[in-house]
Amino acid sequence: MAVVLLDSVIEELAAAVVMTEANDRESLDTVRRCLQRLRTAVHAGSESEELITLADACIAFETRLGASGAETDAEALSALSQAVAGLQSCAATTAKSPKQASVTSPERVTRDEDTVGLIGEFLSESEEGLGRADQILMHAEHEGASAEAVNGLFRVFHTIKGVAGFLELAEVTTLAHTTETMLNRCRDGTLKLADERLEVVFDATATVRRMLAELRTAVQDSVPFATHENLEGLLQRLRALSEDATPAVAAAPAEPTSIEPAASVSAASRSPDAMGATKLRETVKVDLERVDALMAMVGELVVVEAMVGNAPEIAKSASARVRNCLSQLAKVTRDLQDVGMRMRMVPVAGVLQKIARMSRDLGRKSGKPLRVVLAGEATEMDRSMVEQIADPLVHMIRNAVDHGLEPPDERRRAGKPEEGTIRLSAYHEGGSTVIELADDGRGLDRDAILAKARDQGLVGPNDTLCESDIHMLIFAPGFSTAKQVTEVSGRGVGMDVVKSNLEAMHGRVTISTTPGQGTTFKLVLPLTLAIIDGMMVACGQDRYIIPTLSVVESIRPNQSMLVAFAGQLEMLNVRGQILPLVRLARLFNISDAKSDPTQAIVVIIEGVGRRLGLLVDEVVTQQQVVIKSLGQGLGPTRFLSGAAILADGRVGLIINVEEIAGTTVERRPGTASASAAAPAVV
């Protein structure tokens, strides 16, 4: 176990060094923390003497960073980077078990296809960096090399060196490091980047570019990565110019060197799925505004296609050939819409890893050792939703650490390991994205929640609530069962933010908890904010759209299912569960809607953890719609979240289920005999 932990710490240190700049105090602090963890890890197990020696050489840099100014830090970082590369190589040689991807996901093992993906990203980013380097060099050749230009070149080679070292591409790492060393002396003013030095950097960029091309070929053709460059001659020139000496005569061409480390290129390319021809993904950066404009145009195309396909004139007179063309048009439009949506999709790995890192820090502050397990980092969501989900997850993690996990002594008494576990996972379910956050803590205390809610007036003294309603009380504004405010939580604002953010994203949250065993929060979100799956319903002459995520079922009630309280409050008995009955016609003052529930349809919807029946005239169809903003000219639109243009060209209004559930159902009875409080609107 010690070897695996050490490998994880080394890789974390390598990544931190790559991303650190000499004038960035926060990133320097991150490197120092990694060095402190390295000291603990390397001396915690029986490591080889060579590994301990290399690790101690890296740890020695801890006191040098941030002590004597940016220039000294730059030199220290450069030397530390080389030391870490040697440490990685030694650890890879001595390790007896497969490396794991990160300390936050100990159950994962690096796979060959993952390595191919990393190589693809490395090639794309490195080629972009070399393009910037060429521009800098050409400008410096005519105008002279400014300090900013030298820094730009240094960053390009520093990044290439760091990632190449992580991928164990020894020759690329050596060339990038040697070039970086010379550029670092130019940065500190010891040398001047001009004449022969400028020329040798040109040669270095060209050589790296050719090596990357050979790397791409090696992966795609499933052969070992071998270079045929006169690499040693170029390295001698760089070293000589770094010492302000005359360049040595180029040596004879070196023999091709095959590199096959534990996570090597050739090993990755020989995976079963990659035999024959491995295809590296090509990427291109596009202005996000252009992507948004394309999605808007695709949305308009979807609407127009639906209008054309459902036009009565075409339906009456269309020949078989026209119908076939319309069918093909519909297919192409759907495919184009799918491709457009995927252009905005990004993996949730970044936000999950950020939350995992924060949870470890919170655990240390709270004195609660914990382990974070990640799953489904490759799950993709709309880019804008990934950004919006980060804030709710922060508050949920803080809540899980402070309220969910018990202190170590309490866990021992309960027969649990002292180290708590938080599992953060993402996956697709149907047409939705699901993010789950589970802990193995004490679970929700229903009695404490209910008592606090009664103290705050959220629940009446005689009201009876079911389990799910009690659990959902934690999302009320200002609600907290904490006995004192801590640095982590206790002010009662966090879970309210979770609820409001999810409502803005047309999502919902469910809670399952077992006393003494833990709690699971399940966030269900649409794939994108621009397009939703909806159930179109009719009420009078109007058409409304209910998001499919909020629909439980639809029924035609009989007279025995209808219950009235105080002669005016309508309820619905669905298999023994009493639900409030809300008439859509009364919410929007629709005069020509059906008034007899037994002749209409009740759509059971769920929002903010509460279920209710929504009375409509009929269910028309299920369809995917493009969300349009209502704008500011319509006045109050309390129970609406947007609009959509329907297939017949009419406008359909999108129902805000969370607002209706939160406003019209203040409290829901848990049993058929329970008393009910009158809703604000029925």
Buried (B, 14 or more C-beta within 10 A) or exposed (E): EEBBBBBBBBBBBBBBBBBBBBEBEEBBBBBBBBBEBBBEBBBEEEBEEEBBEBBBBBBBBBEBBBEEEBBBBBBBBBBBBBBBBBBBBBBBEBBEEBBBBBBBBBEBEBBBBBBBBBBBEBBBBBBBBBEEBBEBBEEBBEEEBEEEBBBBBBBBBBBBBBBBBBBBBBBBBBBBBBBBBBBBBBBEEEBBBEEEBBBBBBBBBBBBBEBBEBBBEBBBEBBBBBBEBBBBBBBBBBBBBBEEEEBEEEEEEBEEEBBEBEBBBBBBBBBEEBEEEBEBEEEEEEEEEEBBEBBEEBBEBBBEBBBEBBBEEBEEEBEEEEEEEBEEBBEEBEEBBEEBBEBBBBBBBEBBBEBBBBBBEBBEEBEBBBBBBBBBBEBBBBBBBBEBBBBBBBBBBBBBBBBBBBEBEBBEEEEBEBBBBBBBBBEEEEEBBBBBBBBBBBBBBBEEBBEBBBEBEBBBEEBBBBEBBBBBBBBBEEBBBBEEEEEBBBEBEBBBBBBEBBBEBBBBBBBBBEEEEBBBBBBBBBBBBBBBBBBBBBBBEBBBBBBBBBBBEBBEBEEEBBBEBEEEBBBBBBEEBBBBBBBBBEBBEBEEBBEEBEEBBBBBBBBBBBBBBBBBBBBBEEBBBBBBEBEEEEEEBEBBBBBBBBBEEEEBBBBBBBBBBBBBBBBBBBEEEBEBBEBEBB
